[in-house]
Amino acid sequence: MKQITMLAIAAAAMGALIACGPAAQAKGCIKGAIVGGVAGHYAGHHGVLGAAAGCVIGRHEAKKHAREKAQHQNTGQAPSK
């Protein structure tokens, strides 16, 4: 029963974060949160901590990718994959 309650709280918190945050900031966060939550769950039942860390890392990577893409567009070169 405790797991169901924690899952409901986590789902409500994620829903509130998604609903309140601007779309530009969510780029990379959702995918990172999903991956981090799953990894945290299997690494010792720390899914919420993993989701938070995944969100931060996902946003960082998305911003880095967008910055690189903008830089390549300014120079006229195609971004490397």
URFENZI-V262719 format. One record per residue. SS is DSSP state (helix for helix, strand for strand, loop for the rest). PHI is phi in whole degrees, -180 to 180 (999 if undefined). Layout:
BEGIN
ss phi
SS PHI
SS PHI
END
This chain:
BEGIN
ss phi
loop 999
helix -64
helix -66
helix -66
helix -65
helix -64
helix -65
helix -66
helix -66
helix -64
helix -65
helix -66
helix -66
helix -65
helix -62
helix -67
helix -64
helix -67
helix -71
helix -88
loop -81
loop -67
helix -64
helix -66
helix -79
helix -80
loop -62
loop 88
helix -69
helix -67
helix -64
helix -65
helix -67
helix -65
helix -64
helix -65
helix -65
helix -66
helix -63
helix -65
helix -63
helix -77
loop -89
loop 138
loop 59
loop -118
helix -63
helix -68
helix -64
helix -64
helix -66
helix -64
helix -65
helix -62
helix -64
helix -63
helix -66
helix -62
helix -65
helix -61
helix -66
helix -66
helix -66
helix -63
helix -65
helix -65
helix -64
helix -64
helix -64
helix -66
helix -65
helix -69
helix -69
helix -70
helix -92
loop 85
loop -95
loop -81
loop -67
loop -83
loop -106
END
